[in-house]
């Protein structure tokens, strides 16, 4: 399902539109006994220009997304 994303490549930047669905967490282990939980967000129905790209994508909830403020389900 993500073959269209792969075909775009990484030589230039693209602008995508997706619908925010929910937040989540992933864990990374910097040592065997101390996991670190990092926030993520789920976007569904991702489009690039007028072309459908994928049905969902999990992304890190980093500074750029945090700068948008509190996201509500259904936000584009």
C-alpha distances in whole Angstrom, upper triangle without the diagonal:
4,6,7,9,10,12,13,15,18,21,21,20,18,19,16,17,15,17,19,19,21,22,22,23,22,25,26,29,31,34,34,35,34,31,30,27,25,24,20,19,16,15,13,12,11,13,14,18,17,13,10,8,6,8,9,11,14,16,20,22,25,27,26,24,28,29,28,30,29,26,26,23,22,23,21
4,5,5,6,9,10,12,14,17,18,17,15,16,14,15,14,17,18,18,20,21,21,22,21,23,24,27,29,32,32,34,33,29,28,26,23,22,19,18,15,14,13,12,10,12,13,16,16,13,10,7,6,9,9,9,12,14,18,20,22,25,23,22,25,27,26,28,28,24,25,23,22,22,20
4,5,5,6,9,10,13,16,17,17,16,17,15,17,17,20,21,22,24,25,24,25,24,26,27,29,31,34,34,36,35,32,31,29,26,26,22,21,19,17,16,15,13,13,13,16,16,13,11,8,9,12,13,13,16,17,21,23,25,27,25,25,28,30,29,31,31,28,29,26,25,25,23
4,5,5,7,9,12,15,15,15,13,14,13,15,15,18,20,21,23,24,25,26,25,28,28,31,33,36,37,38,37,33,32,30,27,26,22,21,18,16,15,13,11,10,10,13,13,9,8,6,8,11,13,13,16,17,21,23,24,26,24,23,27,28,27,29,29,26,27,25,23,23,20
4,5,5,7,10,12,12,12,10,12,11,13,13,17,18,20,21,22,22,23,22,25,25,28,30,33,34,36,34,30,29,27,24,23,19,18,16,14,14,13,10,10,9,13,14,11,10,6,8,11,12,11,14,14,17,20,21,23,20,20,24,25,24,27,27,24,25,24,22,22,19
4,5,6,8,11,13,13,12,15,14,17,17,20,22,23,24,24,24,25,23,25,25,28,29,32,33,35,34,30,29,28,25,24,21,20,19,17,17,16,14,14,13,16,17,14,13,10,11,14,14,13,15,16,19,22,22,24,22,22,26,27,27,29,30,27,28,27,26,25,22
4,5,9,11,12,13,12,15,15,17,18,22,24,25,27,27,28,28,27,29,29,32,33,36,37,39,37,34,33,31,28,28,24,23,22,20,19,18,15,14,12,15,16,12,13,10,12,16,17,16,19,19,22,24,25,27,25,25,28,29,28,31,32,29,31,29,27,27,24
4,7,8,9,9,9,12,12,15,17,20,22,24,26,26,27,27,26,29,28,31,33,36,37,39,37,34,32,30,27,26,23,22,21,18,18,17,14,12,10,12,14,11,12,10,13,16,17,16,18,18,20,23,23,24,22,22,26,26,26,29,30,27,29,27,26,25,21
4,6,8,9,10,13,14,17,19,22,24,26,27,27,27,27,25,27,27,29,30,33,35,37,35,32,30,29,26,26,23,22,22,20,20,19,16,15,13,15,17,15,16,13,15,19,18,16,18,18,20,22,22,24,21,22,26,26,26,29,30,28,30,29,28,27,23
4,6,7,9,13,14,18,19,23,23,26,26,26,26,26,24,26,25,28,28,32,33,36,34,31,28,28,24,24,22,22,21,20,21,21,17,17,14,16,19,17,18,15,17,20,19,17,18,16,18,20,20,21,19,20,24,24,24,28,29,27,29,29,28,26,23
4,7,10,14,16,19,21,25,26,29,30,29,29,29,28,30,28,31,31,35,36,39,37,34,32,31,27,27,25,25,25,23,24,23,20,18,15,17,20,19,20,17,20,23,23,20,22,20,21,23,22,23,21,22,26,26,26,29,31,29,32,31,30,28,25
4,7,10,13,17,19,23,24,27,28,28,28,29,28,30,29,32,32,36,38,39,37,34,32,30,27,26,24,23,23,21,22,22,18,16,13,14,18,17,18,16,19,22,22,19,21,19,20,22,21,21,18,20,23,23,23,27,29,27,29,29,28,26,22
4,7,10,13,16,19,21,24,25,24,26,26,26,28,27,30,31,34,36,38,35,32,30,28,25,24,21,20,20,18,20,19,15,14,11,12,16,15,17,15,17,20,19,17,18,16,17,19,18,18,15,17,20,19,20,23,25,23,26,26,24,22,19
4,6,10,13,17,18,21,23,23,25,26,25,28,28,31,32,36,38,39,36,33,30,28,25,23,21,19,19,16,17,16,12,10,7,9,12,12,13,12,14,17,17,15,17,15,17,19,18,18,15,16,20,19,18,22,24,21,24,23,22,19,16
4,7,10,14,15,19,21,21,23,25,25,28,28,32,33,36,38,39,36,33,30,28,24,22,19,17,17,14,15,14,10,9,6,7,11,11,12,12,14,16,16,15,16,15,17,17,17,17,14,14,18,17,16,19,21,18,20,20,18,16,12
4,7,10,12,15,18,18,21,22,23,26,27,31,32,35,37,38,35,32,29,26,23,20,17,15,14,11,11,10,7,6,5,7,10,10,10,9,11,13,12,11,14,13,15,16,16,17,14,13,17,17,15,18,19,16,18,17,15,13,10
4,7,10,13,16,17,20,22,23,27,28,32,33,37,38,38,36,32,29,26,23,20,17,14,13,9,9,8,6,5,6,8,10,10,10,10,11,12,11,12,14,13,16,16,17,18,15,13,17,17,14,17,17,14,15,14,12,10,7
4,6,9,12,14,17,19,21,24,26,30,32,35,36,36,33,30,27,24,21,18,15,11,9,6,6,5,4,6,9,11,12,12,10,10,9,9,8,9,11,12,14,14,16,18,15,13,16,17,14,16,16,12,13,11,9,8,6
4,6,10,12,15,18,20,24,26,30,32,35,36,36,33,29,27,24,21,17,14,11,8,5,5,6,7,10,13,14,15,15,13,13,12,10,9,10,12,12,15,14,17,18,16,13,16,17,14,15,14,10,10,8,6,6,5
4,6,9,12,15,17,21,23,27,29,32,33,33,30,26,24,20,18,14,11,7,6,5,7,9,10,13,15,18,18,18,16,15,14,12,10,10,10,11,13,12,14,16,14,11,13,15,12,13,11,7,7,5,5,5,6
4,7,10,14,16,20,23,26,29,31,32,31,29,25,23,19,17,14,11,8,6,6,7,10,12,15,18,20,21,20,17,17,14,12,9,10,10,12,14,13,16,18,17,14,15,18,15,15,12,9,8,5,6,8,10
4,7,10,13,17,20,23,26,28,29,28,26,22,20,16,14,11,9,6,5,8,10,13,15,18,21,23,24,23,20,19,17,14,11,11,10,11,12,11,15,17,16,13,14,17,15,14,11,9,8,6,9,10,12
4,7,10,14,17,20,23,25,25,25,22,19,16,13,11,7,6,4,6,9,12,16,16,20,22,25,26,25,22,21,18,16,13,12,9,9,10,8,12,15,15,11,12,15,14,13,11,9,10,9,12,13,14
4,7,10,14,17,20,22,22,21,19,15,13,10,8,6,5,6,8,11,14,18,18,22,24,27,28,27,24,22,19,17,14,12,9,10,9,9,13,16,17,14,14,18,17,16,14,13,14,13,16,16,18
4,7,10,13,16,18,18,18,15,12,10,6,5,5,5,8,10,14,17,20,20,24,26,29,30,29,26,24,21,20,16,14,10,10,9,9,12,15,17,15,15,19,19,18,16,16,17,17,19,19,21
4,7,10,13,15,15,16,13,10,8,6,5,7,7,10,12,15,18,21,21,25,26,29,31,29,26,23,21,20,16,14,10,10,9,11,13,17,18,16,17,20,21,21,19,19,20,20,22,22,23
4,7,10,12,12,12,10,6,5,4,6,9,10,14,16,19,22,25,25,28,29,33,34,32,30,27,24,23,20,17,14,13,12,13,15,18,20,19,19,23,24,23,22,22,23,23,26,26,26
4,6,9,10,11,9,6,5,6,8,11,12,16,18,21,24,27,26,29,30,34,35,33,31,28,25,25,22,19,15,15,12,14,15,19,21,20,20,24,25,25,24,24,26,26,28,28,28
4,5,6,8,6,5,6,9,11,14,16,20,22,25,28,31,30,33,34,37,39,37,35,31,29,29,25,22,19,18,16,18,19,21,24,24,23,27,28,28,27,28,30,29,32,32,32
4,7,8,7,7,7,11,12,16,18,22,24,27,30,33,32,35,35,39,41,39,37,33,31,31,28,25,21,20,17,19,19,22,24,24,24,27,29,29,29,29,31,32,34,33,34
4,6,6,7,9,13,15,19,21,25,27,30,33,36,35,38,38,42,44,42,40,36,34,34,31,28,24,23,21,22,23,25,28,28,27,30,32,32,32,32,34,34,37,36,37
4,6,7,11,14,16,20,22,25,27,31,33,36,36,39,40,43,45,43,40,37,34,34,31,28,25,24,22,24,25,27,30,30,29,33,34,34,33,33,35,35,37,37,38
4,6,10,13,16,19,22,25,27,31,33,37,36,40,41,44,46,44,41,38,36,35,31,29,25,25,23,24,25,27,30,30,29,32,34,33,32,32,34,34,37,37,38
4,7,10,13,16,19,23,25,28,31,35,34,37,38,42,44,42,39,36,34,33,30,27,23,22,20,21,21,24,27,26,25,29,30,29,28,29,31,31,34,34,35
4,6,10,13,15,19,21,25,28,31,30,34,35,38,40,38,36,33,30,29,26,23,19,19,16,18,18,21,24,23,22,26,27,27,26,26,28,28,31,31,32
4,6,10,13,16,19,23,26,29,28,31,32,36,38,36,34,31,28,28,24,21,18,16,14,14,15,18,20,20,19,22,24,23,22,23,25,26,28,28,29
4,7,9,13,16,19,22,26,25,29,30,33,35,33,31,28,26,25,21,18,15,14,11,12,13,16,18,17,16,20,21,20,19,20,21,22,25,24,25
4,7,10,13,16,20,23,22,25,26,30,32,30,28,25,23,23,19,16,12,11,8,8,9,12,15,14,13,17,18,18,17,17,19,20,22,21,22
4,7,10,13,17,20,20,23,24,27,29,28,26,23,21,20,17,14,10,9,6,5,8,11,13,11,11,14,15,14,13,13,15,16,19,18,19
4,7,10,13,17,16,19,21,24,26,25,22,20,17,17,13,10,7,5,4,5,8,12,12,10,11,14,14,15,13,12,14,14,16,16,16
4,7,10,13,13,17,18,21,23,22,19,17,15,14,10,8,6,5,6,6,9,12,12,9,11,14,13,13,12,10,11,11,13,12,13
4,7,10,11,14,17,20,21,19,16,15,12,10,7,6,5,7,9,9,13,16,15,12,14,17,15,16,14,11,12,10,11,11,12
4,7,7,11,13,16,17,16,13,12,10,8,6,5,6,8,11,11,14,16,15,12,14,17,14,16,14,11,12,10,9,10,9
4,6,9,13,15,15,14,11,10,8,5,4,6,9,11,14,15,18,20,18,15,18,20,17,19,17,14,13,10,9,11,10
4,7,10,13,12,11,7,8,6,5,6,9,12,14,17,18,20,22,20,17,21,22,19,21,20,16,16,13,11,12,10
4,7,10,10,9,6,5,5,6,7,8,11,12,16,16,18,20,17,16,19,20,18,20,20,16,17,15,13,12,10
4,6,7,6,5,5,7,9,10,11,15,15,18,19,21,22,19,17,21,21,19,22,22,19,19,17,15,14,11
4,6,5,7,7,10,12,13,13,16,16,19,20,21,22,18,18,22,22,20,23,23,20,21,20,18,17,13
4,6,8,10,13,15,16,17,20,19,22,23,23,24,20,20,24,23,21,24,25,22,23,22,19,18,14
4,7,9,13,14,17,18,21,21,24,25,26,27,23,23,26,26,23,26,27,24,24,22,19,18,15
4,6,10,12,14,16,19,20,23,24,25,27,24,23,26,26,24,27,27,24,24,22,20,19,16
4,6,8,11,13,16,18,21,22,24,26,23,22,25,26,23,26,26,22,22,20,17,18,15
4,7,9,10,14,15,18,20,22,24,21,20,24,25,23,25,25,22,22,20,18,18,15
4,6,7,11,13,17,19,21,23,21,19,23,24,23,25,24,20,21,18,17,17,15
4,7,11,13,17,19,21,24,22,20,23,24,22,24,23,19,19,16,14,16,14
4,7,10,14,15,18,21,19,17,20,22,20,21,20,17,16,14,13,14,13
4,6,10,12,15,18,16,14,17,19,18,20,19,16,17,15,15,15,14
4,7,9,12,15,15,13,15,18,17,18,17,15,16,14,15,15,15
4,6,8,12,11,10,12,15,15,16,16,14,16,15,16,15,15
4,6,9,10,9,10,13,14,15,15,14,16,17,18,17,17
4,7,8,6,7,10,11,11,11,11,14,15,16,15,15
4,6,6,6,9,11,12,13,13,16,18,19,17,17
4,5,5,6,9,10,12,13,17,19,20,17,17
4,5,5,7,10,12,12,16,18,18,15,14
4,5,5,8,9,9,12,14,15,12,12
4,5,6,7,9,12,15,16,14,14
4,5,9,10,14,17,18,14,14
4,7,7,11,14,14,11,11
4,6,10,13,14,11,13
4,7,10,12,10,12
4,7,9,7,9
4,6,6,9
4,6,9
4,6
4
